[in-house]
Amino acid sequence: WDDKAAELRLDATTTSTQLACYQPGGRYRRHADALSDDDARQRDALRGKPLLTRNRRITAVYYLNENWNREDGGALRIYADTWTPDAQPFDVLPRLDRLVLFRSTLQHEV
């Protein structure tokens, strides 16, 4: 990873990765990968830290699973922002070689 990160000029202090493999029936409960900037600043202030924060901006999900079937489950469900309360969540099917990018403050689950 270090060699590839250096080749792509990614700064390891501002880049994070997670590799997940879900078993049948497994799930990752609804969450957001980052706080909004306002919430992050408030958290930092409560901790006595500077009001500047490096908050995750973009979440990327890349699917490596072959031979996926709808019965397997595992769709990524992305929820609308709170400022669009009438919007419905939408599902992204986990098909091989699919890349999904979304704001890290969006609530989502698998």
C-alpha positions in Angstrom: 0.0 0.0 0.0 2.8 2.5 0.9 4.4 2.1 -2.5 1.1 2.5 -4.4 0.1 5.5 -2.2 3.4 7.2 -2.9 3.0 6.5 -6.6 -0.4 8.2 -6.5 0.9 11.0 -4.3 -1.5 10.2 -1.5 -0.6 11.5 1.9 -1.0 8.7 4.4 -1.8 11.2 7.1 -5.0 12.4 5.2 -6.0 9.1 3.5 -7.7 6.1 5.1 -8.8 2.8 3.8 -11.0 0.0 4.9 -11.4 -3.5 3.4 -14.7 -5.3 4.2 -16.0 -8.7 3.3 -19.5 -9.4 4.4 -20.7 -13.0 5.0 -24.2 -14.0 4.0 -26.7 -12.2 6.2 -24.0 -9.8 7.4 -24.5 -6.1 7.5 -23.0 -2.7 8.4 -25.6 -0.6 10.3 -26.6 2.9 9.2 -23.8 5.4 9.8 -21.9 8.3 8.2 -18.1 8.2 7.6 -17.6 11.8 8.7 -19.3 14.5 10.7 -20.4 17.7 9.0 -17.8 20.5 9.2 -19.9 22.3 11.8 -20.2 19.2 13.9 -16.5 18.4 13.6 -15.6 21.9 14.7 -17.9 21.7 17.7 -16.4 18.3 18.6 -12.9 19.7 18.4 -13.8 22.7 20.4 -15.3 20.5 23.2 -12.0 18.5 23.2 -10.0 21.7 23.5 -8.5 21.3 20.0 -8.1 24.0 17.3 -11.2 24.9 15.3 -9.7 23.5 12.2 -10.3 19.9 11.4 -9.4 17.5 8.6 -12.6 15.8 8.0 -13.2 13.0 5.5 -14.8 14.4 2.4 -15.4 11.6 -0.1 -16.2 7.9 0.5 -15.3 5.5 -2.3 -16.7 1.9 -2.5 -15.3 -0.4 -5.1 -16.9 -3.8 -5.6 -14.7 -6.9 -6.2 -17.3 -9.6 -5.8 -17.8 -11.9 -8.8 -21.1 -13.7 -9.6 -23.2 -11.6 -7.4 -27.0 -12.3 -7.4 -29.8 -10.2 -5.9 -30.6 -13.0 -3.4 -27.0 -12.5 -2.0 -28.1 -9.1 -0.6 -25.4 -6.6 0.2 -26.7 -3.5 -1.6 -25.3 -0.2 -0.4 -28.2 2.0 0.8 -27.6 5.7 0.7 -29.9 8.0 2.6 -30.8 11.6 1.5 -29.5 14.6 3.5 -31.6 15.9 6.3 -32.4 19.0 4.3 -34.3 16.9 1.8 -36.7 15.0 4.1 -39.0 13.8 1.3 -36.2 12.2 -0.7 -36.2 8.4 -0.5 -33.0 6.3 0.2 -31.6 4.5 -2.9 -29.8 1.3 -3.3 -26.6 0.6 -5.2 -26.2 -3.0 -6.3 -22.8 -4.5 -5.6 -21.8 -5.5 -9.1 -18.2 -6.4 -10.0 -15.9 -3.5 -10.9 -18.5 -0.8 -9.8 -17.1 2.3 -8.2 -19.4 4.4 -6.0 -18.4 7.9 -4.8 -20.5 9.9 -2.3 -20.1 12.6 0.3 -18.8 11.1 3.5 -21.4 13.0 5.6 -24.2 11.0 3.9 -25.8 8.3 6.1 -25.5 4.8 4.5 -25.6 1.1 5.3 -24.9 -2.3 3.8 
